Amino acid sequence: MNHVQLSVVCPVCNQETETTMHCLVSCHFVKQCWNIQMPDMQWEDETDFSDWLAPVLASTNIKKKAEVVTLCWHIWKSRNDLIWNNNPSSVNKVVASTRQYLTQWTTAQSRFFTVPLQPQVEGDGAPIWVKPQMNEVKISVDAAVFKEPEGVGFRIVIRDSDGLLVAAKTLFNSQLVAPLMAEALGIKEALSWCDQVQGERIIVETDCLAAAQAIRSSCPMRSHFGLVVEECRSLLKRLQKVSLCFVK
């Protein structure tokens, strides 16, 4: 009978024996993830993962439970992506995906959260770009997450009622974040540019429905993503002539 030969060495650090405790807690790469996401986490000298996890699950702190379980899951996903797809991850990427998932999960669990099934404002869901009306300008914004170099890029384009280019700019941020966060940051950049745009009405268009809905809602979001959303809401409130629209 043939047997598949499997290495017992951790594929992430290539130094220590691969155990559950090592994979999810004590590996050098994994510890960096824990130190960023949960810097106040108490580290005990446990060698068994179930013994390490037991006090966390016994705690009444729901937020801490959610963080621990979600980070473990994303650490495991990044490990499998390396083994099966030869796609190495980074500490920042694992933490960013963990935080993004936690934000979405927390929002979904909120009894105040509702997902609008129909467009909320006129122009939502347009399949193609349409020229703005007289005395209007449109600002199209999009974001992209890059692996090399690691970071987020933004593209912002302003066009007038004739469909002609007024201005455009691209930006790059070396901070690696999840796609939804990247879209929100792009919208914030576009809104910050509105003070310099001439026009009786300005329409900022994004192709990210989730970001547009979050910014236009009044649902509180206690997260890094929520802070960006709050900044966008403040800008929209101050810029009376500006509206945010979702386009496909």
QUIZILIN-V642560 format. One record per helix or strand of 2 or more residues. SS is the DSSP state (helix for helix, strand for strand). FROM is the first residue (numbers start at 1). TO is the last residue. If there is no record, write none. Layout:
# QUIZILIN-V642560
ss->SS from->FROM to->TO
ss->SS from->FROM to->TO
This chain:
# QUIZILIN-V642560
ss->helix from->20 to->26
ss->helix from->28 to->37
ss->helix from->49 to->58
ss->helix from->62 to->85
ss->helix from->91 to->109
ss->strand from->136 to->146
ss->strand from->151 to->159
ss->strand from->165 to->173
ss->helix from->179 to->196
ss->strand from->201 to->206
ss->helix from->209 to->216
ss->helix from->224 to->238
ss->strand from->242 to->247
